[in-house]
């Protein structure tokens, strides 16, 4: 009887449903999407070069089957309507239908579950669900991992198509695309880029069937299959078979070409008057007076003028570009400055990490502990200058040239990802986040943030009494005195990942990018930015959107709007050493941080921990295991060691407390030093 049970158990295990390998997805999401090919092979042979189909793997089926499908979306929306209302047409969802060469967008007035069911089932419309990572946790986790790997914004749309129908006209996009089938089947036809123009930076709009030519690839996707298309690839799809067809489109790499990067290099170079960022003299010279007047079309098209009407200016511009290229090759710092300029938009608008993508912080650090960077890939170190600040009472004293700012996306908004939101709040939401896929995630080790243990909490509370909570509006005075500014005035420590979920914030009514008709956008990768503004408490309170167009970058300091820690030049080597500890195995001892005093080392470690950057490895966990003691004395020895650690942490908190008592000033997120609340009292 026992053998039969063992055989039955073996059969059940052999046919068990594969689990989603979330740890693999978090580390290499592109490799997960293109398996069995590796990510390295994909980037070398396919990326920006040619479309490709990757047949389903059991792991991809486990993640994508039923994700963002029409039944799942309707069920989720019914639950949402009970708490926070329906969706909004043109912002959250579109209805689209393509028939006899004509595309229609028969959106209704109210995007509730009943209306979407009628449009889909009765009218044969494809439903476009915009940016479902705002609503479905597995999409959030996947896209956050992709942004971390690619260093670029990643968006998505779900397309829910009735059987035998087509939702969109043929078109090409200005983004790299992965199409993942989640239900049913869909037949795709791909064509050469229009006019042979590869990798365009603008979408095409609807194209006429007669202009397409023969397809270069035809493929039928089933659940778990992935279709990759470089930007510019013309495509169209039809739901095949006698069942509905749903797929998820993941889009990225919009406006990230070398040409786009060159515009940032020129902008940074024009605004800088110092080496190495400034442009060479040849590029700063001007063409001859009257050059603009010579290029009126009546002169350009005149028979007497062959080629340019100002050949000297053409030669001068070519020489200027060659001078810039020559300096760039000899001075890579110019490139770094341009990348920093381009990175601002990504840092402000990227997704926060899913809570399970973050290791626990552990207890508040003590002098004998080790720390490591738990947010590697989620944080970024930028140069920080106290220039361009728009607050009239801004005080630049306290942060000299060479300061840096350590920023992160921990408090970025999941609900606003790739969606533009006005200032006014709409109806409240208690729990819009979907729990779909959570069972798969729970099968793995739970890496979500945990509350500190009692002694860590006691040490944090003791230090907070003296220096203030770095997560609150008042940064720690001791840290400010030593060149540390807790710049985020809204972070909440342990809740950084969970606070970004839909269940923790009130949704706001969204609007389309630049007011464009939503029906004219196929993949909705665009997003709009607002200029920074000042709060009553000073510039940079919380997270503000910004614009790099219309000269806004010249008027404002966008780095100041990012939440994070501002660090004086003396702290740079120490924070670089800390950020190099990207895993627990590479943790750095606090006493080994390159700072002159033990107090400064502990204050930096505590500030990094309090802001969510650092995880602590307590000293007792670093000690090698000792020989086993008699059972009677083991408990006594453990209690004795615990008492010693509590005393050490209390002493560490007292050090921070004594330093903070001597300095009654704190620093705002803009770098301004001002009297603390205690000093004012």
FIVEXVEX-296924 format. One record per residue (C-alpha): x, y, z. Coordinates in pm, whole numbers, padded with zeros to 5 digits, always signed. Layout:
// FIVEXVEX-296924
XYZ/...
END
This chain:
// FIVEXVEX-296924
+00000+00000+00000/+00288+00234+00077/+00443+00178-00268/+00114+00267-00440/+00093+00593-00244/+00452+00679-00335/+00382+00608-00703/+00065+00821-00699/+00253+01105-00528/+00529+01086-00788/+00272+01106-01070/+00106+01406-00909/+00440+01580-00868/+00530+01509-01229/+00214+01678-01356/+00215+01963-01104/+00162+02312-01244/+00497+02495-01274/+00538+02790-01043/+00640+03137-01160/+01018+03167-01102/+00994+03516-00959/+01355+03528-00843/+01465+03457-01201/+01220+03716-01335/+01350+03979-01092/+01712+03916-01192/+01674+03872-01570/+01325+03959-01696/+01440+03990-02060/+01592+03643-02042/+01260+03518-01904/+01067+03673-02197/+01295+03535-02470/+01372+03191-02322/+01496+02942-02431/+01727+03201-02590/+01943+03389-02342/+01918+03762-02290/+02274+03805-02420/+02193+03619-02742/+01876+03823-02784/+02048+04161-02750/+02326+04058-02986/+02112+03909-03261/+01758+04047-03238/+01737+04375-03041/+01671+04670-03277/+01747+04436-03568/+01471+04188-03655/+01141+04051-03522/+01137+03709-03359/+00893+03459-03206/+00973+03275-02883/+00750+02975-02820/+00594+02925-02478/+00780+02779-02184/+00601+02625-01883/+00724+02913-01667/+00585+03180-01902/+00254+02996-01923/+00242+02990-01542/+00280+03370-01529/+00079+03489-01827/-00209+03242-01859/-00521+03433-01754/-00329+03753-01673/-00518+04069-01776/-00768+03865-01978/-01121+03984-02047/-01285+03770-01773/-01015+03865-01520/-01048+04235-01606/-01429+04232-01578/-01418+04052-01242/-01156+04292-01110/-01353+04594-01233/-01671+04474-01060/-01482+04464-00731/-01328+04805-00796/-01666+04962-00869/-01784+04873-00518/-01501+05077-00365/-01372+05346-00600/-01586+05360-00913/-01543+05266-01275/-01259+05333-01518/-01241+05632-01753/-01258+05603-02131/-00962+05755-02312/-00744+05728-02001/-00774+05380-01853/-00942+05199-02140/-01041+05236-02508/-01278+05044-02730/-01146+04989-03084/-01280+04811-03392/-01123+04769-03740/-01349+04651-04019/-01342+04693-04398/-01032+04911-04380/-01183+05157-04132/-01099+05188-03762/-01356+05305-03511/-01334+05404-03146/-01688+05369-03006/-01607+05465-02648/-01903+05506-02419/-01967+05759-02145/-01906+05534-01845/-01636+05266-01848/-01800+05027-01603/-01800+04649-01625/-02143+04631-01790/-02046+04878-02065/-01718+04699-02137/-01898+04364-02157/-02147+04507-02406/-01876+04665-02623/-01673+04345-02624/-01945+04078-02652/-02218+04258-02849/-02032+04516-03059/-01718+04313-03131/-01476+04577-02994/-01123+04517-02878/-01068+04671-02536/-00736+04845-02474/-00657+04845-02101/-00388+05109-02053/-00093+05046-01820/-00238+04745-01632/+00070+04743-01407/-00127+05005-01212/-00387+04742-01125/-00238+04390-01153/+00048+04296-00923/+00225+04046-01155/+00242+04315-01426/+00381+04561-01172/+00653+04323-01061/+00751+04225-01417/+00768+04583-01546/+00958+04707-01242/+01216+04433-01305/+01239+04530-01673/+01294+04897-01587/+01566+04794-01344/+01740+04584-01609/+01697+04819-01908/+01742+05153-01730/+01446+05289-01925/+01073+05341-01876/+00863+05037-01961/+00488+05054-02029/+00221+04802-02118/-00127+04763-02261/-00366+04468-02250/-00566+04399-02569/-00887+04202-02518/-01019+04096-02860/-01345+03911-02938/-01314+03599-03152/-01271+03650-03525/-01217+04026-03506/-00942+04287-03542/-00911+04590-03318/-00643+04809-03472/-00541+04914-03821/-00193+04830-03951/+00065+05066-03801/+00416+05091-03659/+00526+05225-03322/+00824+05421-03190/+00896+05167-02912/+01047+04820-02884/+00766+04571-02830/+00718+04233-02668/+00374+04081-02733/+00274+03804-02489/-00036+03593-02551/-00243+03546-02234/-00560+03373-02367/-00678+03219-02694/-00488+03258-03019/-00399+03553-03238/-00253+03562-03589/+00004+03832-03661/+00135+03975-03988/+00454+04183-03986/+00583+04405-04269/+00897+04598-04356/+00932+04949-04208/+00759+05215-04417/+00993+05331-04693/+01266+05114-04542/+01311+05369-04261/+01420+05164-03962/+01398+05261-03593/+01181+05572-03631/+01124+05808-03338/+00757+05872-03424/+00458+05634-03457/+00296+05600-03799/-00074+05629-03729/-00316+05406-03924/-00179+05274-04255/-00365+05165-04569/-00360+04795-04647/-00253+04861-05007/+00069+05032-04892/+00200+04739-04688/+00349+04499-04941/+00396+04129-04866/+00442+04029-04498/+00795+03940-04386/+00671+03727-04096/+00342+03555-04013/+00292+03391-03676/+00009+03253-03468/+00060+03311-03096/-00073+03080-02826/-00069+03132-02450/+00286+03199-02330/+00426+03273-02678/+00621+03598-02715/+00659+03809-03030/+00935+04071-03035/+00921+04366-03279/+01179+04644-03321/+01032+04992-03341/+00922+05072-03695/+00795+04719-03767/+00451+04748-03929/+00208+04497-03780/-00155+04391-03752/-00331+04104-03574/-00660+03911-03592/-00813+03687-03324/-00815+03332-03463/-01039+03039-03383/-01373+03022-03206/-01260+03182-02878/-01162+03528-02763/-00798+03632-02781/-00612+03843-02524/-00253+03960-02519/-00025+04192-02324/+00202+04435-02509/+00516+04552-02327/+00680+04863-02472/+01011+05036-02402/+01308+05235-02538/+01115+05538-02655/+01338+05835-02744/+01655+05671-02617/+01861+05677-02939/+02208+05824-02971/+02044+06121-03142/+01822+06179-02838/+02126+06146-02613/+02310+06399-02831/+02038+06656-02768/+02103+06619-02394/+02477+06651-02451/+02426+06977-02643/+02184+07113-02380/+02422+07033-02095/+02717+07173-02290/+02539+07497-02376/+02438+07560-02016/+02785+07484-01874/+03078+07725-01870/+03327+07490-01706/+03524+07184-01807/+03460+06908-01884/+03093+06959-01979/+03128+07282-02178/+03129+07270-02559/+03453+07337-02752/+03510+07688-02884/+03429+07588-03244/+03078+07494-03134/+03030+07816-02941/+03108+08035-03243/+02817+08175-03446/+02749+08167-03820/+02791+08490-04013/+02531+08765-03961/+02236+08731-04195/+02261+08351-04227/+01898+08300-04128/+01780+08551-04385/+01964+08371-04661/+01756+08057-04611/+01417+08192-04708/+01285+07942-04962/+01271+08203-05240/+01652+08217-05218/+01711+07848-05151/+01504+07751-05456/+01647+08017-05686/+01821+07869-05994/+02140+08065-05921/+02188+07887-05591/+02304+07528-05615/+02309+07360-05277/+02324+07581-04968/+02298+07957-04992/+02554+07983-04710/+02822+07721-04776/+03057+07875-04518/+02798+07821-04245/+02756+07457-04348/+03131+07406-04326/+03139+07584-03988/+02864+07364-03841/+03035+07049-03967/+03361+07164-03806/+03176+07235-03480/+03024+06885-03475/+03362+06729-03544/+03514+06935-03261/+03240+06811-03024/+03300+06450-03133/+03674+06489-03084/+03635+06634-02735/+03379+06367-02640/+03617+06087-02730/+03889+06241-02516/+03661+06343-02230/+03406+06073-02135/+03277+06296-01853/+03083+06489-02118/+02893+06167-02192/+02823+06105-01823/+02671+06452-01786/+02447+06393-02088/+02333+06058-01948/+02252+06222-01614/+02036+06477-01797/+01852+06201-01982/+01817+05992-01665/+01614+06254-01474/+01291+06168-01654/+01342+05797-01587/+01425+05846-01218/+01115+06060-01157/+00868+05845-01349/+00987+05485-01311/+00790+05227-01112/+00864+05167-00746/+00983+04815-00668/+00726+04553-00578/+00751+04486-00201/+00875+04132-00264/+01161+04266-00474/+01314+04432-00166/+01506+04246+00106/+01420+04330+00466/+01605+04624+00623/+01677+04449+00949/+01728+04637+01277/+01875+04985+01312/+02251+04962+01263/+02500+04966+01548/+02868+05049+01541/+02974+04683+01516/+02725+04591+01242/+02762+04561+00867/+02541+04722+00602/+02474+04660+00234/+02276+04834-00040/+01936+04663-00047/+01810+04891-00328/+02083+04827-00585/+01925+04901-00924/+01653+05106-00755/+01885+05392-00654/+02113+05636-00837/+02393+05872-00736/+02385+06217-00899/+02591+06535-00870/+02404+06798-00669/+02438+07173-00705/+02251+07443-00514/+02167+07630-00835/+01844+07702-01013/+01637+07683-00696/+01314+07876-00722/+01248+07941-00352/+01312+08304-00259/+01439+08217+00089/+01678+07949-00034/+01996+07930+00170/+02285+07759-00009/+02508+07754+00295/+02609+07406+00414/+02652+07222+00082/+02959+07315-00118/+03060+07219-00471/+03112+06848-00510/+02805+06743-00313/+02609+06445-00441/+02256+06317-00401/+02158+05954-00353/+01807+05912-00493/+01570+05619-00530/+01229+05526-00670/+01101+05379-00343/+00828+05641-00306/+00742+05676-00675/+00377+05632-00765/+00257+05306-00911/-00085+05454-00993/+00064+05739-01197/+00307+05525-01395/+00293+05632-01762/-00027+05826-01685/-00059+06202-01639/-00264+06306-01335/-00398+06651-01244/-00366+06791-00893/-00718+06738-00768/-00805+06409-00601/-01090+06192-00718/-01279+05929-00526/-01088+05738-00261/-00963+05385-00304/-00905+05128-00034/-00790+04831-00241/-00768+04858-00620/-00466+04627-00640/-00537+04287-00784/-00424+03981-00594/-00398+03773-00910/-00071+03583-00915/+00002+03635-00547/-00029+03264-00475/+00260+03194-00709/+00470+03461-00546/+00400+03327-00197/+00540+02988-00295/+00886+03145-00297/+01078+03298-00013/+00905+03618+00091/+01152+03901+00050/+00905+04172+00139/+01004+04431+00393/+00972+04321+00754/+00941+04527+01065/+01265+04569+01261/+01310+04352+01567/+01243+04494+01912/+01596+04599+01992/+01636+04757+01645/+01313+04947+01696/+01429+05058+02039/+01757+05187+01898/+01575+05368+01618/+01333+05524+01864/+01614+05635+02093/+01802+05794+01807/+01487+05956+01671/+01424+06123+02005/+01752+06309+01968/+01799+06367+01596/+01447+06344+01456/+01304+06088+01215/+01481+06104+00879/+01162+05985+00718/+00967+06287+00847/+00974+06655+00753/+01253+06720+01000/+01580+06554+00889/+01824+06443+01161/+02020+06737+01292/+02331+06531+01359/+02327+06399+01004/+02284+06750+00861/+02574+06872+01066/+02795+06606+00909/+02692+06672+00549/+02388+06444+00523/+02050+06578+00413/+01742+06355+00438/+01592+06500+00126/+01267+06310+00098/+01006+06478+00317/+00746+06209+00264/+00911+05870+00300/+00782+05627+00557/+01069+05386+00607/+00950+05029+00602/+00638+05100+00397/+00821+05237+00091/+00723+04955-00143/+00378+04888-00006/+00295+05258+00012/+00324+05271-00366/+00057+05004-00416/-00292+05099-00519/-00429+05007-00180/-00239+05286-00004/-00318+05594-00212/-00614+05779-00350/-00632+05754-00729/-00649+06072-00932/-00831+06134-01255/-00585+06094-01542/-00559+06260-01878/-00379+06179-02200/-00028+06298-02285/-00035+06653-02423/-00411+06634-02460/-00391+06396-02758/-00692+06185-02846/-00635+05849-02684/-00766+05674-02992/-00466+05802-03189/-00218+05621-02963/-00156+05252-03011/+00067+05171-02716/+00038+05481-02497/+00402+05491-02398/+00394+05871-02377/+00370+06059-02049/+00361+06426-01961/+00573+06615-01707/+00505+06924-01503/+00751+07183-01380/+00866+07163-01019/+00679+07373-00770/+00745+07490-00418/+00552+07390-00110/+00504+07592+00204/+00785+07400+00366/+01039+07477+00096/+01138+07359-00247/+01143+06991-00323/+00893+06867-00063/+00782+06526-00184/+00809+06410-00545/+00744+06665-00819/+00722+06618-01192/+00929+06837-01420/+00984+06927-01783/+01308+06934-01977/+01148+07129-02260/+01077+07500-02309/+01380+07597-02103/+01249+07452-01778/+01578+07272-01719/+01756+07607-01728/+01524+07765-01472/+01497+07481-01223/+01711+07218-01058/+01528+06889-01131/+01766+06687-00912/+01638+06883-00611/+01287+06746-00669/+01401+06386-00637/+01368+06226-00291/+01692+06108-00137/+01999+06204+00066/+02224+06502-00013/+02582+06425+00090/+02875+06662+00129/+03200+06592-00063/+03359+06433+00243/+03087+06165+00237/+03125+06068-00130/+03388+05796-00088/+03190+05638+00193/+02863+05626+00002/+03041+05488-00307/+03186+05211-00088/+02838+05142+00051/+02676+05128-00295/+02941+04882-00405/+02805+04636-00148/+02523+04525-00381/+02455+04193-00209/+02446+04065+00145/+02770+03877+00080/+02946+04205-00004/+02826+04389+00307/+03068+04651+00441/+03151+04694+00810/+03035+05032+00940/+03367+05081+01116/+03543+05036+00776/+03358+05320+00603/+03616+05579+00485/+03518+05859+00725/+03735+06024+00994/+03526+05951+01305/+03318+05661+01434/+03029+05901+01495/+03021+06005+01128/+03035+05642+01017/+02740+05549+01235/+02542+05859+01137/+02584+05783+00766/+02487+05419+00816/+02182+05518+01021/+02070+05775+00762/+02104+05520+00481/+01908+05266+00684/+01635+05512+00785/+01584+05621+00422/+01548+05259+00311/+01878+05234+00121/+02063+05006+00364/+02000+04667+00517/+02172+04576+00843/+02356+04257+00929/+02379+04259+01310/+02714+04177+01466/+02588+03857+01627/+02498+03719+01282/+02854+03775+01162/+03019+03568+01434/+03128+03214+01336/+02934+02936+01509/+03087+02824+01838/+03112+02472+01970/+02787+02338+02100/+02743+02407+02470/+02552+02198+02720/+02180+02254+02679/+02143+02391+03032/+02389+02674+02965/+02290+02752+02605/+01988+02965+02691/+02184+03154+02953/+02468+03226+02708/+02223+03343+02440/+02052+03576+02686/+02390+03716+02789/+02488+03788+02425/+02152+03950+02360/+02196+04179+02659/+02538+04285+02532/+02396+04370+02188/+02115+04575+02341/+02368+04772+02540/+02579+04835+02230/+02277+04957+02030/+02168+05182+02312/+02521+05326+02323/+02514+05377+01945/+02183+05559+01970/+02330+05773+02248/+02622+05870+02021/+02380+05985+01752/+02173+06156+02021/+02467+06349+02164/+02578+06464+01821/+02226+06577+01735/+02188+06773+02059/+02477+06999+01963/+02326+07107+01633/+01980+07261+01618/+01958+07284+01239/+01818+07046+00981/+01833+07028+00602/+01537+07026+00365/+01509+06822+00046/+01638+07118-00151/+01956+07128+00054/+01852+07432+00256/+01972+07441+00615/+01717+07582+00855/+01639+07571+01229/+01475+07250+01340/+01142+07236+01519/+01321+07180+01849/+01538+07490+01791/+01235+07701+01699/+01060+07590+02017/
END
